[in-house]
Amino acid sequence: MSRWFVLVLCFQLVIVSIAQTTSIVEADWDMDGYPVGVDCNDFDFFINPGATEIPNNDVDENCDGIILIIDDDFDGYNSDEDCNDLDFNINPGAAEIPNNSIDENCDGIVLVIDNDNDGFNSDQDCNDNNPNINPNATEIPNNGIDEDCDGVDTVSDVDGDGYNSNEDCNDNDPNVNPGATEIPNNNTDEDCDGVALFIDDDNDGFNSDIDCNDNNPNINPGANEIPNNGIDEDCNGFDEVIDQDNDGYNSNEDCDDNNANVNPGASEIANNNIDEDCDGIIQIIDQDNDGYNSSEDCNDNDGSINPGATEIPNNNIDEDCDGNILIFDEDNDGYNSDEDCNDLAANINPGATEIPGNGIDEDCDGMDGAIDAD
């Protein structure tokens, strides 16, 4: 409790006490000059019939029984929360309109939008999704785009022939444009199709754009091809060459079209280093004259070696060309028949122990060891 209130209270008690002893006096507890019977809140100095009403605070300051509410623009928002109570479109519930320097929703922020970050807001940028389009951009003529947002797409037609410079291949000459008639053989592309028209210099009925040699009337797409002359008469991109050696086979299949004895139908002559039948193989037949060609003879330089030869065992030579060298050891004593003097007896071989006087050469040294009589 404040000291002032205590003093006021004491003073009131004194007044009441005096009134009781003298006469009845109405109390004025908040000492605002309005007694209890007149003051609607005699405990608040600022509330009395003479006070100024403060709007929109749910308090009846002037005790007239009415709480003052102000909404001048009738937008449903009182003046204490409406940042512009004279404009119905401005209040805390309004939708913000960007780039107009107005805070419609009273949030203290003016909305500015520049989606393409080109320095121009969306209300002045005619395409805010393309940074190359804004009021400061350079206009590119004849492209159907208004780069500088002035509402006009610049169209350039320097020669005034009705064709813009982006489609007119020579915008300085009104006689040259996509609608002009082509004049042949003047090195000028009047109709802007990329081709200067030349019409049949050799008068063979074929224009120069399809005639591969328009200076020779014998050469054109309708001419008959003459083979083997190095000239493409019919303009098909090929010079036809047919059978230079007249052996009945064209050069595309004849592996030597300058030799009538060489072609796919010729008989192969063996051992002459020539591929007569054009099969990619030069035939070599039987260099050692043993009756077997070199394709099957594993050593065609030795007449004793061929698929029909008899295998000689134990000589490290494959006589019959079967891929195997024949080794014989009939008695399985570890000595082949070419060194074992008896390949049918396992106890007779170069490593056996000689038994003297029995008439048998056990160790294959060519002698039977004799017994010493002494």
Backbone torsions as a table, in degrees:
resi	resn	phi	psi	omega
1	MET	NA	129.2	-176.9
2	SER	-75.0	156.3	179.7
3	ARG	-63.4	-37.4	179.4
4	TRP	-61.8	-43.5	179.8
5	PHE	-62.9	-40.9	178.9
6	VAL	-61.2	-44.4	179.6
7	LEU	-62.6	-42.4	179.5
8	VAL	-62.9	-43.8	-179.7
9	LEU	-61.0	-45.4	-179.9
10	CYS	-62.1	-40.3	-179.9
11	PHE	-65.1	-39.8	179.0
12	GLN	-64.3	-41.8	179.1
13	LEU	-61.6	-39.3	178.2
14	VAL	-63.3	-45.8	-179.6
15	ILE	-60.5	-45.5	-179.7
16	VAL	-61.1	-41.7	-179.5
17	SER	-61.7	-44.2	178.6
18	ILE	-64.7	-40.5	-179.3
19	ALA	-63.0	-37.3	-178.2
20	GLN	-67.7	-30.8	-179.1
21	THR	-86.0	-21.8	-176.8
22	THR	-114.1	-73.3	-178.8
23	SER	-148.6	166.7	-177.7
24	ILE	-80.4	127.2	178.8
25	VAL	-124.2	134.4	177.7
26	GLU	-72.3	139.0	-177.8
27	ALA	-78.3	150.4	173.9
28	ASP	-134.7	84.5	-169.2
29	TRP	-65.7	-36.6	-178.5
30	ASP	-92.3	3.3	173.2
31	MET	54.1	38.6	178.5
32	ASP	-96.8	7.5	177.4
33	GLY	92.0	-0.4	179.9
34	TYR	-121.3	120.4	-176.7
35	PRO	-69.9	175.1	-174.7
36	VAL	-58.9	-41.1	-176.2
37	GLY	-69.1	-17.9	-178.6
38	VAL	-105.6	-35.5	-175.5
39	ASP	-81.9	120.4	-177.4
40	CYS	-74.4	-13.1	173.2
41	ASN	-148.2	90.3	-172.9
42	ASP	-82.3	11.2	175.7
43	PHE	-109.8	3.5	178.4
44	ASP	-126.3	115.7	-174.8
45	PHE	-60.3	-28.8	-174.1
46	PHE	-90.2	1.8	177.7
47	ILE	-115.2	116.3	179.0
48	ASN	-171.6	167.5	-176.9
49	PRO	-60.5	-17.4	-179.6
50	GLY	-99.6	2.3	-178.1
51	ALA	-75.7	156.8	175.9
52	THR	-86.1	130.3	-178.1
53	GLU	-71.5	131.8	174.9
54	ILE	-102.1	119.0	-173.8
55	PRO	-73.1	154.5	166.8
56	ASN	65.6	27.2	179.5
57	ASN	-121.0	12.0	179.1
58	ASP	60.3	24.8	178.4
59	VAL	-124.1	134.8	176.8
60	ASP	-95.4	84.6	-174.6
61	GLU	-64.8	-38.3	-172.7
62	ASN	-96.3	12.8	172.1
63	CYS	54.1	35.1	177.5
64	ASP	-97.2	6.2	178.1
65	GLY	82.9	6.0	-178.5
66	ILE	-126.6	130.6	174.0
67	ILE	-91.3	123.0	-174.1
68	LEU	-75.6	122.1	175.2
69	ILE	-120.3	126.8	-178.6
70	ILE	-115.8	123.2	172.2
71	ASP	-142.3	79.6	-171.1
72	ASP	-61.2	-31.4	-176.3
73	ASP	-98.3	4.9	176.4
74	PHE	52.5	40.7	178.6
75	ASP	-99.0	6.6	178.4
76	GLY	89.0	2.9	180.0
77	TYR	-122.7	128.4	-178.7
78	ASN	-69.1	162.9	-175.8
79	SER	-66.6	-20.9	179.9
80	ASP	-76.8	-15.4	177.8
81	GLU	-118.5	-16.4	179.2
82	ASP	-87.7	117.7	-174.6
83	CYS	-73.8	-12.2	172.2
84	ASN	-148.5	92.3	-172.9
85	ASP	-83.4	11.2	175.9
86	LEU	-106.9	-1.4	-178.4
87	ASP	-125.4	112.1	-176.9
88	PHE	-57.9	-28.2	-175.6
89	ASN	-84.3	-2.1	-179.5
90	ILE	-117.5	116.3	177.6
91	ASN	-171.5	168.6	-176.6
92	PRO	-60.7	-17.7	-180.0
93	GLY	-99.9	2.1	-177.4
94	ALA	-76.0	154.1	175.2
95	ALA	-82.1	132.9	-178.6
96	GLU	-74.0	132.5	175.6
97	ILE	-103.0	118.6	-173.9
98	PRO	-71.8	153.8	167.4
99	ASN	64.7	28.4	178.1
100	ASN	-119.9	11.0	178.1
101	SER	61.8	21.4	179.0
102	ILE	-121.7	135.9	177.1
103	ASP	-94.4	83.2	-175.3
104	GLU	-61.9	-40.0	-173.3
105	ASN	-94.6	11.8	172.6
106	CYS	56.9	32.0	177.7
107	ASP	-94.6	3.5	177.9
108	GLY	85.4	5.1	-177.4
109	ILE	-126.8	131.2	173.8
110	VAL	-93.5	118.0	-173.9
111	LEU	-73.2	127.1	177.5
112	VAL	-125.0	126.7	-178.1
113	ILE	-119.6	127.7	172.7
114	ASP	-141.5	81.5	-171.5
115	ASN	-61.1	-35.7	-175.7
116	ASP	-97.0	5.4	174.6
117	ASN	53.7	39.9	178.6
118	ASP	-99.9	6.5	177.6
119	GLY	89.8	1.8	178.4
120	PHE	-121.9	126.9	-178.5
121	ASN	-68.5	162.9	-174.6
122	SER	-66.0	-20.8	-179.5
123	ASP	-78.1	-14.5	178.2
124	GLN	-119.3	-14.7	178.1
125	ASP	-89.6	118.6	-175.2
126	CYS	-75.8	-11.7	171.0
127	ASN	-146.8	91.7	-173.2
128	ASP	-81.4	9.7	175.4
129	ASN	-106.8	2.5	-178.7
130	ASN	-132.4	110.8	-176.4
131	PRO	-66.5	-14.4	179.0
132	ASN	-84.8	-3.6	179.5
133	ILE	-118.6	115.1	177.9
134	ASN	-169.5	168.6	-175.9
135	PRO	-60.4	-15.8	-177.9
136	ASN	-102.6	-0.2	-177.0
137	ALA	-72.8	159.1	177.1
138	THR	-86.9	128.2	-178.6
139	GLU	-72.6	132.3	174.9
140	ILE	-103.2	120.0	-173.9
141	PRO	-72.9	151.6	167.5
142	ASN	65.4	28.2	178.3
143	ASN	-117.2	6.8	177.7
144	GLY	71.9	15.3	-178.0
145	ILE	-124.8	134.4	176.9
146	ASP	-93.6	84.7	-175.5
147	GLU	-63.9	-39.5	-172.9
148	ASP	-95.1	11.3	172.4
149	CYS	56.7	33.1	176.8
150	ASP	-95.5	4.7	178.5
151	GLY	84.3	4.0	-177.7
152	VAL	-131.5	131.3	172.7
153	ASP	-93.0	115.6	-175.5
154	THR	-63.7	131.0	177.4
155	VAL	-119.1	126.6	-177.6
156	SER	-113.2	124.4	175.1
157	ASP	-140.2	84.4	-172.0
158	VAL	-61.7	-41.4	-175.2
159	ASP	-91.2	1.9	174.5
160	GLY	62.8	31.3	-179.2
161	ASP	-96.0	6.3	178.0
162	GLY	89.0	3.4	177.7
163	TYR	-120.5	127.4	-178.4
164	ASN	-67.7	161.8	-175.1
165	SER	-66.1	-21.2	-179.6
166	ASN	-77.9	-13.3	178.8
167	GLU	-119.1	-16.2	180.0
168	ASP	-88.2	116.7	-175.6
169	CYS	-73.0	-14.1	172.4
170	ASN	-145.4	90.7	-174.0
171	ASP	-81.0	8.6	174.6
172	ASN	-104.3	-0.6	-178.9
173	ASP	-129.3	111.3	-177.7
174	PRO	-67.1	-13.5	178.7
175	ASN	-85.7	-4.8	179.8
176	VAL	-118.1	115.8	177.5
177	ASN	-170.9	168.8	-176.4
178	PRO	-61.6	-17.1	179.6
179	GLY	-99.2	1.3	-177.6
180	ALA	-75.8	157.4	175.9
181	THR	-87.4	129.6	-178.0
182	GLU	-71.5	133.3	174.7
183	ILE	-103.3	117.7	-173.2
184	PRO	-71.8	153.5	168.5
185	ASN	62.2	31.2	177.8
186	ASN	-120.7	13.6	178.5
187	ASN	60.1	21.3	178.4
188	THR	-122.6	135.3	177.6
189	ASP	-96.0	83.4	-175.0
190	GLU	-62.9	-39.8	-172.8
191	ASP	-94.8	10.7	172.9
192	CYS	57.2	34.0	176.8
193	ASP	-95.9	5.4	177.3
194	GLY	87.5	2.1	-178.1
195	VAL	-129.8	127.3	171.9
196	ALA	-87.0	118.8	-170.8
197	LEU	-74.2	126.7	172.1
198	PHE	-122.0	128.0	-174.7
199	ILE	-114.2	105.3	161.9
200	ASP	48.4	68.1	179.2
201	ASP	-63.0	-29.7	-178.2
202	ASP	-97.9	6.6	175.8
203	ASN	55.1	38.8	178.5
204	ASP	-99.5	5.4	177.7
205	GLY	91.5	3.5	179.4
206	PHE	-124.8	127.4	179.8
207	ASN	-66.6	161.9	-175.3
208	SER	-67.9	-19.5	-179.6
209	ASP	-77.1	-13.5	176.0
210	ILE	-121.0	-14.6	179.6
211	ASP	-87.7	116.5	-175.3
212	CYS	-73.0	-13.2	172.0
213	ASN	-147.9	91.3	-173.6
214	ASP	-83.3	9.6	174.7
215	ASN	-103.8	0.3	-179.3
216	ASN	-130.3	112.3	-176.9
217	PRO	-67.3	-13.8	178.6
218	ASN	-85.5	-3.8	-179.6
219	ILE	-120.2	116.0	177.5
220	ASN	-171.7	170.0	-177.3
221	PRO	-62.3	-15.5	179.4
222	GLY	-99.7	0.5	-177.5
223	ALA	-75.5	157.9	174.9
224	ASN	-86.1	130.1	-179.9
225	GLU	-71.5	131.6	174.8
226	ILE	-103.0	115.9	-173.8
227	PRO	-71.7	154.1	168.4
228	ASN	64.8	27.0	178.6
229	ASN	-117.9	6.9	177.6
230	GLY	72.7	14.5	-177.9
231	ILE	-124.8	135.9	176.4
232	ASP	-93.8	86.7	-175.4
233	GLU	-65.8	-39.7	-172.7
234	ASP	-94.0	10.3	173.0
235	CYS	58.0	34.2	177.7
236	ASN	-97.7	4.9	177.2
237	GLY	88.9	1.8	-179.1
238	PHE	-131.3	139.2	171.4
239	ASP	-97.3	113.2	-174.8
240	GLU	-73.5	126.6	177.7
241	VAL	-120.2	120.0	-177.0
242	ILE	-124.7	111.3	163.9
243	ASP	53.0	70.0	179.9
244	GLN	-58.8	-34.4	-176.6
245	ASP	-97.2	6.8	176.0
246	ASN	55.0	38.2	178.4
247	ASP	-99.0	6.5	178.3
248	GLY	91.3	3.0	178.7
249	TYR	-124.1	129.7	179.2
250	ASN	-68.6	161.8	-175.3
251	SER	-67.4	-19.8	179.4
252	ASN	-75.9	-12.7	177.6
253	GLU	-121.6	-15.7	179.7
254	ASP	-88.3	117.7	-175.7
255	CYS	-73.9	-12.9	171.6
256	ASP	-147.3	90.0	-173.1
257	ASP	-82.4	8.2	173.7
258	ASN	-102.8	1.9	-178.3
259	ASN	-130.3	110.3	-176.7
260	ALA	-65.7	-16.8	179.8
261	ASN	-86.0	-3.4	-179.7
262	VAL	-118.6	116.8	177.0
263	ASN	-171.9	168.4	-176.7
264	PRO	-61.0	-17.2	-179.9
265	GLY	-98.3	-0.6	-177.6
266	ALA	-75.4	157.3	175.3
267	SER	-86.7	133.8	-179.0
268	GLU	-72.9	131.9	174.7
269	ILE	-102.7	119.7	-173.0
270	ALA	-73.5	150.3	168.1
271	ASN	65.5	30.2	178.1
272	ASN	-121.8	10.2	178.4
273	ASN	61.3	23.8	177.2
274	ILE	-123.5	135.7	176.2
275	ASP	-94.4	84.1	-175.0
276	GLU	-63.3	-38.6	-173.4
277	ASP	-94.8	10.4	173.7
278	CYS	56.8	33.5	177.6
279	ASP	-96.4	5.8	177.3
280	GLY	84.6	5.3	-177.8
281	ILE	-128.2	129.9	172.8
282	ILE	-92.3	119.8	-173.3
283	GLN	-80.3	126.4	174.5
284	ILE	-116.4	122.8	-176.4
285	ILE	-119.7	112.5	162.5
286	ASP	57.4	70.3	178.3
287	GLN	-60.5	-33.9	-176.9
288	ASP	-96.3	6.0	175.5
289	ASN	56.4	37.5	178.1
290	ASP	-99.1	5.3	177.4
291	GLY	93.3	3.5	179.6
292	TYR	-124.9	130.7	179.4
293	ASN	-67.9	160.8	-177.5
294	SER	-66.5	-20.1	179.4
295	SER	-70.9	-20.3	-179.6
296	GLU	-120.6	-15.1	179.4
297	ASP	-86.7	118.2	-175.5
298	CYS	-75.1	-11.6	171.9
299	ASN	-149.1	90.6	-173.2
300	ASP	-83.6	10.4	174.4
301	ASN	-104.6	0.2	-178.6
302	ASP	-128.6	113.3	-175.8
303	GLY	-66.4	-16.1	-178.8
304	SER	-90.2	-2.2	-179.8
305	ILE	-118.4	117.8	177.4
306	ASN	-172.8	170.0	-177.2
307	PRO	-61.3	-16.2	-179.7
308	GLY	-98.8	-1.4	-177.0
309	ALA	-74.2	157.6	175.9
310	THR	-87.6	130.7	-178.7
311	GLU	-71.6	130.4	174.9
312	ILE	-101.3	119.8	-174.4
313	PRO	-73.3	155.2	167.9
314	ASN	65.3	28.9	179.3
315	ASN	-122.6	10.1	179.2
316	ASN	60.2	26.2	177.7
317	ILE	-125.5	135.3	176.6
318	ASP	-95.2	85.4	-175.4
319	GLU	-64.9	-38.0	-173.1
320	ASP	-94.5	10.7	173.4
321	CYS	56.7	33.2	177.5
322	ASP	-96.2	3.8	178.4
323	GLY	87.1	1.7	-179.1
324	ASN	-125.1	137.9	173.4
325	ILE	-96.5	125.0	-173.5
326	LEU	-78.2	126.3	175.9
327	ILE	-121.2	126.5	178.9
328	PHE	-111.0	132.7	168.9
329	ASP	-151.1	80.4	-171.0
330	GLU	-62.0	-36.5	-175.9
331	ASP	-94.6	5.5	175.1
332	ASN	52.8	39.1	179.1
333	ASP	-98.6	7.8	177.7
334	GLY	90.0	3.1	179.8
335	TYR	-124.0	125.1	-179.4
336	ASN	-67.4	163.9	-173.7
337	SER	-66.8	-20.2	-178.1
338	ASP	-78.3	-13.6	178.0
339	GLU	-121.0	-14.9	179.5
340	ASP	-88.8	117.8	-175.5
341	CYS	-74.1	-10.9	172.5
342	ASN	-148.7	91.5	-173.4
343	ASP	-82.5	10.3	176.0
344	LEU	-107.1	-4.9	178.8
345	ALA	-121.8	117.7	-175.4
346	ALA	-69.1	-20.0	-179.2
347	ASN	-90.7	6.4	176.4
348	ILE	-120.3	114.7	178.4
349	ASN	-172.7	167.3	-176.1
350	PRO	-58.6	-15.1	-179.1
351	GLY	-102.6	2.4	-177.3
352	ALA	-77.1	159.6	176.5
353	THR	-87.9	128.1	-177.9
354	GLU	-72.5	132.7	174.0
355	ILE	-104.9	112.9	-174.4
356	PRO	-72.9	148.9	171.5
357	GLY	73.8	15.6	180.0
358	ASN	-109.1	6.6	177.3
359	GLY	73.0	15.8	-179.3
360	ILE	-124.7	134.5	177.0
361	ASP	-91.9	83.6	-176.1
362	GLU	-63.1	-41.3	-172.7
363	ASP	-93.9	12.1	172.3
364	CYS	56.2	34.9	176.5
365	ASP	-97.6	5.2	177.7
366	GLY	87.2	5.3	-179.2
367	MET	-136.1	149.0	172.0
368	ASP	-102.7	115.7	-175.2
369	GLY	-60.3	127.8	-177.9
370	ALA	-89.3	158.5	179.0
371	ILE	-89.7	132.4	179.1
372	ASP	-73.6	117.8	-178.5
373	ALA	-64.6	-27.8	-179.9
374	ASP	-72.1	NA	NA
